[in-house]
Amino acid sequence: MPVWWGVPTTDELFQAVYQAPGDDGPRLVLADRLQSEGDARGEFIALQFDGSARARKRAAKLLERHRAAFLGPLRDAVVVGTDEWERGFLVACVARLDGTLAASPAWATVKRLGLVPTLARPTELAGKWMTSLVEVYVATPHWSTLNIVPTWQAQWALADDVLRSVGKEALLRPGR
C-alpha cells in the first residue's frame, strides 16, 4: 500500500511499534488503522488497553481465533499455549529457535523467552530486534527431563555463547 499525503502504511505503523516497543502511541495509532480496515488485530490491541473484564474476555476469544495471524512470522517457532500478550503484542513465549527468524522485527516486543532444547544455534538472541528481552531460559518439558538432559545442556551452552557474543549473557536464567 503506497503512502498518500504523508499517511503511513499499515506496515510502517507496525515498524513504528517495533522500533519503540515501550511507547503506547504507535500501538494505539496502529489499532485505529487496523480497526478501520476491519482487521481483528486492531480490536485486539484496543481491548488489551481497555483492561475491563469484558474486554479481557473478548480479547481472549480474538486471540484464540486469530493467534496464528497475530504471531505472523513467529507462528511456527512459538510453542502453542506458551504465548503471553500485552497491549496487543507478544511479550513472552517458549520458542524453537534455529536462526531462521533472526531478522524478524516481531521479536521486538518479547521480554521473556524460553528456548526449546534443540541442537540448533539460537542466533535470534543476537538479532537487532531483541531489544525488549530481559530474560532467556531453557524450557524443560514438564513430562520428563530424562531423555533431554544432554540437549538441554547443549541448548544452554549455545544460548550462553550467542548471548555472550552480544554482551547479554546476564539475561540467561536457569530453566523453568
Secondary structure by P-SEA (a helix, b strand, c coil): cccccccccaaaaaaaaaaccccaaaaaaaaaaaaaaccaaaaaaaaaaaccaaaaaaaaaaaaaccccccccccccccccccccccccccbbbbbcccccccccccccccbbbbcccccccccccccccccccbbbbbbbcccccccaaaaaaaaaaaaaaaaaacccccccccc
